[in-house]
Amino acid sequence: MGPLAMTFFISLFILVMQFLWRYVDDLVGKGLDMLTLVELLFYASVQVIPMALPLAILLASLMTFGSLGENYELTAIKASGVSLLRTMKPLIVVTIIISVLAFGFSNNVLPWANLKLYTLLWSVKQKKPELEIKEQIFYDGIEDFRIKISDKDQATGLMYDVMIYDHRDSRNPNSNVILADSGKLQIAEDNGYMKLTLMDGVRFEENVQNQKKRLSSREQQRFRRDKFKRQIALFEMEGHNLERQDEQLFSSHDRMKNLNQLTHAIDSFYMERSGVTAQINKQTKNFYFQQRKYHQRRNKESQTVSLDSVPALNNDSLFISLSDHQKLMAIEGAKRQARDNRSQIEGKLSRYTRYQTLLTKHKMEVHRKFTLSFACFIFFFIGAPLGAIIRKGGLGMPVVISILFFIFYYIIDTLGVKFAKEGAWQVYQGMWLSSSILFPLGVFLTYKSATDSTLLNADAYTIFFRKLFKREKYDLQNRLDKEKSDQTNTKN
């Protein structure tokens, strides 16, 4: 349990760091408070547990049985008549309990954590960057305003040579300018607005009361200049606060649902897809049958002719009997009707594709809840016998082997998920691809370990190659001696 806890938190830390590197561009410069960052890291930690737990089980089992093999404790246990499987029995029970708990976590806790995490991430992405005006650069973080300063006192926050362009007049965006000797920026306590205090400045404003779209040269010369000793401007800080989005906007996503919700959603998507399929089948019927239904309806209304007595239309002879102008009109009408029909069918096909995509994603999420638990079980039966074979404990060789196996598992799992999502494979085939490959490997390693195989014993390979090279050297020496003897006999 000690190695399991240690390796679990190490794996969790590495995966959380990967999460931060992935979303660092969305987090930097937003001015998030410490409580929000801690909340974000907590949800991210809960989300990556399905990847950290199998890796921790693999590494812990490798370290435990590798240490037992390195200290010859497994040899003593086997010499006393206890088999490897019986030695593994308590840990097998522990692994089964962990697998069951992992399924409960994946079904109940993980959807809640995903909902919280993605809602908070979306809220952070919508937040505007933190207000920071740099020297000699036009700042555009305030809507309809551009601010430039030449220097800034970092201790007092006082800005010098302030220039403000007012772009609220879309017709003349550069007509209103404020120049000030100095100024100071303050944010209200509730972050509802920003207070900008300017000292010793002048305001230039052109065409104050002119609402025309086009101005004459005389009108363009009109302007107003106001000098001031001290002026206070208030700016709304809309979007600079962290406004949390409603969680209901993300609750329909497949990763935010438990097993019962996924099953209900899958049934609903099946019904929706069947309805779209029926509409497409009805839409793609031949126009001949539509025309026949039209004649049947007219005859039914008149009730003069039996429905079965309506003769079939000969389209070719009917078309030949038309004049050239009528033929052209008939062709254009048919083309127009075909285009309309195609447009309607394409719209229904897009709906069918959307339902099929949602159906595939929900099915994948159902299988993912079971593959997590099974991965924990498989990795134990890979790590324990592998540690007994290599007989190396600690964090050296076990870490290297664990990382290689985990990368192999991750690549295969990603490949299977991709094939399932694209529809190249069935959903269960893609989601269980990694498990179907690693499970026989675990059985094979368990068998080799139980039979005292030297499959991954470095000393065994060293001795083998040493004997092989020694034999080759001996054969080469015998060949040289024989050639030397033959040369001597020939000379004699």
C-alpha positions in Angstrom: 0.0 0.0 0.0 3.0 2.3 0.6 4.4 2.1 -2.9 0.8 2.3 -4.3 0.1 5.6 -2.5 3.5 7.0 -3.4 3.3 6.1 -7.1 -0.3 7.2 -7.3 0.4 10.7 -6.1 3.5 11.0 -8.3 1.5 9.9 -11.4 -1.3 12.3 -10.4 1.1 15.2 -10.1 2.6 14.5 -13.5 -0.8 14.3 -15.2 -2.0 17.5 -13.5 1.1 19.3 -14.8 0.3 18.0 -18.2 -3.2 19.5 -17.8 -1.7 22.9 -16.8 0.6 22.9 -19.9 -2.4 22.2 -22.1 -4.5 25.1 -20.8 -1.7 27.5 -19.8 -2.7 30.0 -22.5 -6.2 30.2 -21.2 -5.1 30.8 -17.6 -2.2 33.2 -17.8 -3.0 36.9 -17.5 -6.6 36.4 -16.3 -5.9 37.5 -12.8 -7.5 34.5 -11.2 -7.6 34.4 -7.4 -6.0 31.6 -5.4 -9.3 30.0 -4.5 -10.3 29.6 -8.1 -6.9 28.1 -9.1 -7.1 25.6 -6.2 -10.7 24.7 -7.2 -9.5 24.2 -10.9 -6.6 22.0 -9.8 -8.8 19.9 -7.6 -11.3 19.2 -10.4 -8.4 18.5 -12.8 -6.8 16.1 -10.3 -10.1 14.2 -10.0 -10.4 14.0 -13.8 -7.0 12.5 -14.3 -7.4 9.7 -11.7 -8.6 7.2 -14.3 -5.2 7.5 -16.0 -3.1 7.7 -12.8 -4.6 4.7 -11.0 -3.7 2.0 -13.5 -0.2 3.4 -13.8 0.2 3.5 -10.1 -1.0 -0.2 -9.7 1.5 -1.3 -12.4 4.4 0.6 -10.9 3.6 -0.4 -7.3 3.2 -4.1 -8.2 6.5 -4.0 -10.1 8.3 -2.4 -7.2 6.8 -4.8 -4.6 7.5 -8.1 -6.3 10.8 -6.8 -7.8 12.0 -6.1 -4.3 10.9 -9.5 -3.1 12.7 -11.1 -5.9 15.9 -9.0 -5.5 16.1 -9.9 -1.8 15.5 -13.6 -2.5 12.3 -13.6 -0.5 10.3 -15.0 -3.4 12.8 -17.8 -3.6 12.4 -18.6 0.1 8.6 -18.5 -0.3 8.6 -20.9 -3.2 11.1 -23.2 -1.4 8.7 -23.5 1.5 6.0 -24.8 -0.9 4.0 -21.6 -1.5 3.3 -20.9 -5.2 3.5 -17.4 -6.8 -0.3 -17.3 -7.3 -0.9 -18.0 -3.6 1.6 -15.3 -2.8 -0.3 -12.9 -5.0 -3.7 -13.9 -3.6 -4.0 -11.1 -0.9 -3.0 -8.5 -3.5 -5.4 -9.9 -6.0 -8.2 -9.3 -3.5 -7.0 -5.8 -3.0 -6.9 -5.2 -6.7 -10.4 -6.5 -7.2 -11.6 -4.1 -4.4 -9.8 -1.2 -6.1 -11.3 -2.1 -9.5 -14.8 -2.1 -8.0 -14.2 1.2 -6.3 -12.7 2.5 -9.6 -16.0 1.6 -11.4 -18.0 3.4 -8.8 -15.7 6.4 -9.1 -16.0 6.5 -12.9 -19.8 6.2 -12.8 -20.6 8.7 -10.0 -17.7 11.0 -9.2 -16.0 11.5 -12.6 -19.1 12.9 -14.3 -19.6 15.4 -11.5 -15.9 16.4 -11.7 -16.0 16.7 -15.5 -19.1 19.0 -15.3 -17.4 21.2 -12.7 -14.1 21.3 -14.5 -15.4 22.2 -18.0 -17.9 24.7 -16.7 -15.1 26.5 -14.8 -12.7 26.3 -17.7 -15.3 27.8 -20.0 -15.9 30.6 -17.5 -12.2 31.3 -17.3 -11.9 31.4 -21.1 -14.7 34.0 -21.3 -13.0 36.2 -18.8 -11.0 39.1 -20.4 -7.3 39.4 -19.6 -6.2 41.3 -16.5 -6.0 45.0 -16.9 -2.3 45.9 -17.4 -1.1 49.0 -19.3 2.5 48.8 -20.5 4.8 51.6 -21.5 4.9 52.8 -25.2 2.2 50.3 -26.3 -1.4 51.0 -27.1 -3.6 49.1 -24.7 -6.9 47.9 -26.2 -8.3 45.9 -23.3 -11.1 48.5 -22.7 -13.8 48.4 -25.4 -13.9 51.5 -27.7 -10.8 53.1 -26.1 -7.0 53.0 -26.8 -4.6 54.1 -24.1 -0.9 54.8 -24.4 1.6 55.9 -21.7 5.2 56.8 -21.9 6.3 55.8 -18.4 4.9 54.3 -15.2 5.9 54.4 -11.6 5.7 50.8 -10.3 5.6 51.8 -6.7 2.8 54.4 -6.8 1.1 53.2 -10.0 1.3 56.8 -11.4 1.3 57.0 -15.3 3.0 59.8 -17.2 2.2 61.3 -20.7 -1.2 59.6 -21.0 -2.9 59.6 -24.4 -6.4 58.2 -24.8 -8.3 57.7 -28.1 -12.1 57.6 -27.8 -13.5 55.3 -30.6 -17.1 55.3 -29.5 -18.0 57.4 -32.5 -17.8 54.8 -35.3 -18.1 57.4 -38.1 -15.0 59.4 -36.8 -13.1 57.0 -34.6 -10.0 59.1 -34.3 -11.7 62.5 -33.7 -11.8 62.5 -29.8 -8.4 62.5 -28.1 -7.3 63.2 -24.4 -3.8 64.2 -23.5 -2.7 64.4 -19.9 0.5 65.0 -18.1 -0.1 62.2 -15.6 -2.8 59.8 -14.4 -3.7 57.0 -12.1 -5.8 53.9 -12.6 -7.9 52.4 -9.8 -10.2 49.4 -9.8 -13.3 49.5 -7.7 -13.6 47.0 -4.9 -16.5 45.1 -6.6 -14.7 45.2 -10.0 -17.8 46.8 -11.5 -16.0 49.7 -13.0 -12.6 51.3 -13.4 -11.7 54.8 -12.2 -9.1 56.8 -14.2 -7.9 60.1 -12.7 -6.1 62.4 -15.1 -4.2 65.6 -14.2 -3.1 68.6 -16.2 -4.5 67.7 -19.6 -6.6 68.7 -22.6 -9.4 67.1 -24.4 -9.9 67.5 -28.2 -13.4 66.7 -29.5 -14.5 67.2 -33.1 -18.0 67.4 -34.5 -19.7 67.1 -31.1 -23.2 67.7 -32.3 -22.9 66.6 -35.9 -24.8 63.4 -36.8 -24.3 63.3 -40.5 -22.6 60.4 -42.3 -20.6 62.7 -44.6 -19.1 65.9 -43.4 -18.1 68.9 -45.5 -14.7 70.5 -45.2 -16.2 73.4 -43.2 -17.9 70.9 -40.8 -14.7 68.9 -40.5 -12.9 72.0 -39.1 -15.3 72.2 -36.1 -13.8 71.0 -32.9 -13.9 71.6 -29.2 -10.9 71.9 -26.8 -11.3 71.6 -23.0 -8.4 72.1 -20.6 -8.6 70.6 -17.1 -6.5 70.3 -14.0 -8.1 67.1 -12.8 -10.6 64.9 -14.5 -12.1 61.5 -13.5 -13.3 59.0 -16.0 -15.3 55.8 -15.2 -15.2 52.7 -17.4 -17.4 49.7 -17.1 -15.4 46.5 -16.5 -17.8 44.1 -18.3 -16.2 40.8 -18.9 -13.2 41.4 -16.6 -14.9 39.5 -13.8 -15.1 35.8 -13.6 -18.7 35.1 -14.3 -19.5 31.4 -13.8 -21.6 29.8 -16.5 -24.7 27.8 -15.8 -23.8 24.1 -15.4 -26.9 23.0 -17.2 -25.4 24.2 -20.5 -22.8 21.4 -20.3 -24.8 18.7 -18.6 -25.9 17.1 -21.9 -22.3 16.2 -22.8 -21.6 12.4 -22.7 -18.7 12.8 -20.1 -21.1 14.5 -17.6 -23.5 11.5 -17.4 -23.5 8.3 -15.3 -24.5 4.9 -16.6 -28.2 5.3 -16.2 -28.2 8.7 -17.9 -26.1 7.4 -20.8 -28.4 4.4 -21.3 -31.5 6.7 -21.4 -29.7 9.0 -23.8 -28.7 6.1 -26.1 -32.4 4.9 -26.3 -33.5 8.5 -27.1 -30.9 8.8 -29.9 -31.9 5.5 -31.3 -35.5 6.7 -31.6 -34.5 10.0 -33.1 -32.3 8.3 -35.6 -35.0 5.9 -36.6 -37.4 8.8 -37.1 -34.9 10.6 -39.4 -34.3 7.3 -41.3 -38.0 6.9 -41.9 -38.3 10.5 -43.2 -35.4 9.9 -45.6 -37.0 6.7 -46.9 -40.2 8.5 -47.5 -38.5 11.4 -49.2 -36.5 9.2 -51.5 -39.4 7.4 -53.1 -39.7 7.6 -56.8 -41.8 10.5 -58.2 -43.7 8.1 -60.3 -45.4 6.7 -57.2 -46.1 10.2 -56.0 -47.8 11.0 -59.3 -49.8 7.7 -59.1 -51.0 8.7 -55.6 -52.1 12.0 -57.0 -54.3 10.3 -59.6 -55.6 7.8 -57.0 -56.6 10.7 -54.7 -58.4 12.5 -57.5 -60.2 9.3 -58.5 -61.1 8.6 -54.9 -62.7 12.0 -54.6 -64.7 11.6 -57.8 -65.5 7.9 -57.0 -66.0 7.2 -60.7 -63.1 4.9 -61.3 -61.6 2.1 -59.2 -58.2 2.8 -57.7 -56.8 -0.4 -59.2 -57.9 0.6 -62.7 -55.7 3.7 -62.8 -53.3 3.0 -65.7 -49.6 3.3 -65.3 -48.0 6.3 -66.9 -45.6 5.9 -69.8 -43.2 8.8 -69.1 -41.3 8.4 -72.4 -44.3 8.6 -74.7 -45.8 11.4 -72.6 -42.6 13.4 -73.0 -42.3 12.8 -76.7 -45.8 14.1 -77.3 -44.9 17.5 -75.8 -43.8 20.5 -77.8 -40.2 21.8 -77.5 -41.2 24.6 -75.2 -43.2 22.2 -73.0 -40.2 19.8 -73.0 -37.9 22.6 -71.8 -40.4 23.5 -69.1 -40.8 19.9 -68.0 -37.0 19.5 -67.8 -36.5 22.7 -65.8 -39.3 21.7 -63.4 -37.8 18.2 -62.9 -34.4 19.7 -62.2 -35.9 22.2 -59.8 -37.8 19.5 -58.0 -34.7 17.3 -57.9 -32.6 20.1 -56.4 -35.3 20.8 -53.8 -35.5 17.1 -52.9 -31.7 16.8 -52.7 -31.6 19.8 -50.4 -34.2 18.3 -48.1 -32.5 15.0 -48.0 -29.1 16.6 -47.2 -30.7 18.4 -44.3 -32.1 15.1 -43.0 -28.7 13.4 -43.6 -26.9 16.0 -41.5 -29.4 15.3 -38.7 -28.8 11.6 -39.1 -25.0 12.1 -38.9 -25.4 14.3 -35.8 -27.5 11.6 -34.0 -25.1 8.9 -35.1 -22.1 10.9 -33.7 -23.9 11.5 -30.4 -24.8 7.8 -30.2 -21.2 6.7 -30.8 -19.9 9.1 -28.1 -22.4 7.9 -25.5 -21.6 4.3 -26.3 -17.9 4.9 -26.0 -18.5 6.5 -22.6 -20.4 3.5 -21.4 -17.5 1.2 -22.3 -15.0 3.6 -20.9 -16.5 3.2 -17.4 -15.7 -0.5 -17.5 -12.3 -0.4 -19.2 -10.9 1.7 -16.3 -11.7 -1.0 -13.8 -10.4 -3.8 -16.1 -7.2 -1.9 -16.8 -6.4 -1.8 -13.1 -6.9 -5.6 -12.9 -4.8 -6.2 -16.0 -1.9 -4.0 -15.0 -1.6 -5.8 -11.7 -1.2 -9.1 -13.5 1.4 -7.5 -15.7 3.4 -5.7 -13.0 3.4 -8.5 -10.3 4.8 -11.3 -12.4 7.1 -8.9 -14.3 8.6 -7.8 -11.0 9.1 -11.4 -10.0 10.9 -12.1 -13.3 13.2 -9.0 -13.5 13.9 -9.1 -9.7 14.7 -5.4 -9.5 13.1 -3.2 -6.8 13.2 0.6 -6.1 12.4 3.3 -8.6 15.0 2.5 -11.3 14.1 -0.4 -13.6 10.4 -0.6 -12.5 9.8 3.0 -13.5 11.3 2.5 -17.0 9.3 -0.6 -17.6 6.1 0.9 -16.3 6.4 4.0 -18.5 7.1 1.8 -21.5 4.0 -0.4 -20.8 1.8 2.6 -20.1 2.9 4.4 -23.3 2.2 1.2 -25.2 -1.3 0.9 -23.6 -2.0 4.6 -24.2 -1.1 4.4 -27.9 -3.2 1.3 -28.5 -6.2 2.8 -26.5 -6.0 6.1 -28.4 -5.9 4.2 -31.7 -8.9 2.1 -30.8 -10.9 5.2 -29.6 -10.1 6.9 -32.9 -11.3 4.0 -35.0 -14.5 3.7 -32.9 -15.2 7.4 -33.1 -14.7 7.5 -36.9 -17.0 4.4 -37.4 -14.2 2.2 -38.9 -14.8 -0.3 -36.1 -17.6 -1.2 -33.8 -17.6 0.8 -30.5 -16.8 -2.2 -28.3 -14.0 -3.3 -30.6 -12.2 0.1 -30.4 -12.8 0.6 -26.7 -11.6 -2.9 -25.7 -8.7 -3.1 -28.1 -6.0 -2.2 -25.5 -7.5 -4.6 -22.9 -7.8 -7.5 -25.4 -4.1 -7.1 -26.3 -2.7 -6.6 -22.7 -4.8 -9.3 -21.1 -3.1 -12.2 -23.0 0.2 -10.6 -22.2 -0.6 -10.6 -18.5 -1.6 -14.3 -18.6 1.7 -15.1 -20.4 3.8 -13.2 -17.9 2.0 -14.8 -15.0 2.6 -18.3 -16.5 6.3 -17.5 -17.1 6.8 -16.2 -13.6 5.0 -19.1 -12.0 7.3 -21.5 -13.9 10.5 -19.6 -12.9 11.2 -18.4 -16.4 14.3 -16.3 -17.1 12.5 -14.3 -19.7 13.6 -10.9 -18.6 16.5 -11.8 -16.4 19.5 -9.7 -17.5 22.0 -12.1 -16.0 20.6 -15.0 -18.0 21.0 -13.1 -21.3 24.5 -12.0 -20.3 25.5 -15.6 -19.6 23.9 -16.8 -22.8 25.7 -14.3 -25.0 29.0 -14.9 -23.1 28.7 -18.6 -23.8 27.8 -17.8 -27.4 30.8 -15.6 -28.0 33.1 -18.0 -26.1 31.9 -20.8 -28.3 32.4 -18.8 -31.5 35.9 -17.8 -30.3 36.6 -21.5 -29.6 35.4 -22.5 -33.0 37.4 -19.7 -34.7 40.5 -20.9 -32.8 40.0 -24.5 -33.8 39.5 -23.4 -37.5 42.7 -21.4 -37.4 44.7 -24.3 -35.8 43.3 -26.6 -38.4 44.2 -24.3 -41.3 47.7 -23.9 -39.8 48.0 -27.7 -39.5 46.9 -28.2 -43.1 49.5 -25.6 -44.3 52.2 -27.5 -42.4 51.2 -30.8 -43.9 51.1 -29.4 -47.4 54.6 -27.9 -47.0 55.9 -31.3 -45.7 
